[in-house]
Amino acid sequence: MIEEVLPPTRNVGTAVASLAAALLVIALAVALVADPIVTDVERLVVALLGALFAGTLIAVGVVLLRGHGALLLDSAQGRLGLGVTRQGDTWWLALRDVAGLAVRPLAQPGKDTIERWMLVLGLRDRPEVVLAESDDRGAIMGIGERLAARLTISDLSAPGAPAASDTTGPPRASAHHQERFAVSRGAALQGLLAIFGTSLVAVGVIAFTEVQREPVVGFIFAPILVVMGAVLLAVPLVKRFARETLAFDGAAWTHGWELMRWRWGHRTVRATEPRFRLRLLGMRGGMLELIGDDGVLVIAAGATAHSRLDLEGVAAIPSRFSRSSPS
């Protein structure tokens, strides 16, 4: 039997807003279809696009109401489940790999000012996973104590508790090493962004074809819709077909993107002994963070338990740079 240790987070306000927007789209589509001036072809296009938009918004609202981010315990099989984007998208961890819980301060690299407090799950040979985050240290510590008692695991924040490092070992001693990887299929929000992007491009093109009858809509709104749609559509396309690169030159780490001959988005931080942590961001999926001395690199954003590079694979990325890894 699977026990729900931490209930899922439900964004009721956003879900209601999404469902209300869906009703507005349906009302607008019905009004346009009923307009006698609109041709049969235009009625068909409006009805299809309206149904597409409304269906997508309803799907988002339902997912938000169901919630995400639940913490599950399967005592029979000795595993702990971390919910990601929705029900059924769960990253399962063997309890023997869980070192314990700890409260960590969150501060900008190179600064001593504590901005927030994090409750993290310590894992053996993998980066820590951020479970909760708040400005209230007492609240975070209370959640950590309750979870530690409920899961019968160590509270790593307690005096004398064993340390759980959030690194996977120091980087390899080679002068330069680079890894390539891609979240690819199954990335978070990939389908929704593709639908919205395609719909906006289609609406923009249709509006531009009506420039003679509606010049304001054709010249002003059509280009904006096309550009917005292209931007939204580019995100899942890049996530699907491009690859991420992570390189270490002995002192600095560089993250970037590549697609065939194109290279872009390179960002570098210095860290001879980097710290890694995993974040689970609800509907946005999970990501790996590399904390350097002068900044943070975001790696493999949008990963889920069902993506091609799943969360287990993302958690294993730092181990590719450990000294114990083969050359």
C-alpha positions, -999 to 999 in steps of 0.1 A, spaced: 0 0 0 13 34 -10 10 61 18 8 98 10 33 114 34 31 149 19 -1 159 0 1 174 -35 2 211 -40 -30 224 -57 -30 258 -74 -68 264 -71 -66 300 -80 -47 294 -112 -69 265 -121 -101 285 -117 -85 312 -139 -76 287 -165 -111 272 -166 -126 307 -167 -104 315 -197 -116 284 -214 -152 294 -210 -143 329 -224 -127 313 -254 -157 290 -260 -181 320 -257 -160 340 -282 -157 311 -306 -195 306 -305 -201 343 -311 -178 343 -341 -193 311 -356 -228 325 -352 -219 358 -370 -236 358 -404 -207 377 -420 -183 348 -413 -178 324 -442 -182 286 -438 -144 281 -440 -138 307 -414 -164 291 -391 -146 258 -394 -113 274 -386 -126 294 -357 -144 263 -343 -113 241 -345 -90 267 -330 -115 276 -303 -119 239 -293 -81 235 -293 -75 266 -271 -104 257 -247 -94 220 -245 -58 230 -236 -69 255 -209 -93 229 -194 -65 203 -194 -42 228 -175 -70 236 -150 -77 199 -143 -40 192 -138 -36 221 -114 -67 210 -94 -53 174 -91 -21 188 -78 16 180 -81 46 174 -59 32 147 -35 56 127 -13 47 90 -13 60 61 8 58 25 -5 69 5 26 63 -28 10 88 -22 -17 111 0 4 109 31 -18 101 68 -16 82 86 -44 87 123 -53 58 137 -73 67 159 -102 43 174 -127 11 154 -121 -3 122 -107 15 93 -123 47 113 -128 67 101 -98 104 97 -93 108 66 -71 139 63 -49 150 33 -29 149 41 9 184 26 13 196 55 -10 181 82 12 206 96 37 182 119 55 167 154 56 185 187 62 177 224 64 200 245 42 203 282 39 198 297 4 221 325 -5 235 340 -37 270 326 -46 297 349 -31 273 365 -6 267 357 30 231 371 32 206 343 36 176 348 14 155 317 21 156 283 38 154 250 20 144 216 32 164 191 12 164 153 9 200 139 11 208 111 -13 238 88 -14 260 94 -44 235 118 -59 227 155 -55 203 167 -28 167 173 -38 149 204 -26 116 194 -11 104 228 3 115 264 4 104 293 26 115 326 43 104 311 77 132 289 90 111 276 119 84 264 95 109 246 73 125 230 104 91 219 116 83 202 83 117 185 83 112 171 118 77 158 110 89 142 78 120 127 94 99 111 121 72 99 96 98 84 72 120 71 101 151 87 84 178 109 99 175 146 105 208 158 90 203 192 106 205 178 141 238 182 161 260 152 156 241 139 126 261 124 97 268 149 69 251 143 35 271 160 9 253 176 -20 281 169 -43 290 137 -61 327 141 -55 352 166 -68 356 170 -106 380 149 -125 415 161 -127 416 162 -165 423 196 -181 390 195 -200 360 173 -201 326 178 -218 293 160 -217 263 162 -240 227 153 -231 191 161 -239 159 159 -220 141 153 -254 108 135 -254 85 138 -224 98 172 -212 74 192 -189 49 215 -207 63 203 -241 29 194 -255 11 225 -241 36 249 -255 35 232 -289 -3 234 -290 -4 271 -279 24 280 -303 9 263 -333 -25 278 -325 -12 314 -322 7 311 -355 -24 298 -372 -46 326 -358 -20 351 -368 -18 338 -404 -56 338 -407 -58 373 -393 -32 385 -419 -52 370 -447 -81 392 -437 -61 424 -439 -82 439 -466 -114 436 -446 -99 442 -411 -67 462 -416 -62 470 -379 -63 433 -370 -42 422 -400 -14 448 -396 -12 451 -358 -24 419 -341 -14 393 -368 24 399 -366 23 399 -327 4 366 -327 28 350 -352 59 361 -332 44 350 -299 34 316 -314 69 311 -330 86 318 -296 63 294 -278 68 268 -305 106 272 -304 108 261 -268 96 225 -272 114 222 -306 147 232 -290 141 210 -260 132 181 -284 160 183 -310 188 203 -294 214 190 -270 228 206 -239 265 207 -232 283 209 -199 321 214 -200 347 216 -172 382 230 -179 397 225 -144 384 256 -128 353 268 -147 321 252 -159 303 262 -191 267 253 -200 253 258 -235 231 245 -263 239 230 -297 219 220 -327 239 206 -356 264 235 -363 247 261 -342 260 269 -307 243 294 -284 234 303 -248 268 296 -233 272 307 -196 302 301 -174 307 299 -136 339 292 -117 339 263 -93 368 240 -85 346 220 -61 310 225 -74 278 218 -55 248 203 -72 212 202 -62 180 190 -78 148 211 -79 113 198 -86 92 227 -99 57 212 -103 43 214 -138 77 228 -150 94 195 -142 128 192 -125 162 206 -131 198 203 -119 215 233 -105 253 238 -104 263 263 -77 295 280 -85 315 307 -68 300 335 -90 267 321 -102 243 292 -108 240 271 -139 206 256 -147 209 222 -164 184 198 -180 154 219 -171 120 203 -177 130 168 -169 103 144 -156 101 108 -145 89 100 -181 113 121 -202 140 105 -223 166 118 -199 146 112 -168 153 126 -133 174 96 -124 196 104 -155 197 141 -146 208 132 -110 237 111 -125 251 140 -146 275 152 -119 290 117 -115 302 119 -151 328 145 -139 340 126 -108 376 115 -105 363 79 -103 347 81 -138 367 65 -165 385 88 -189 
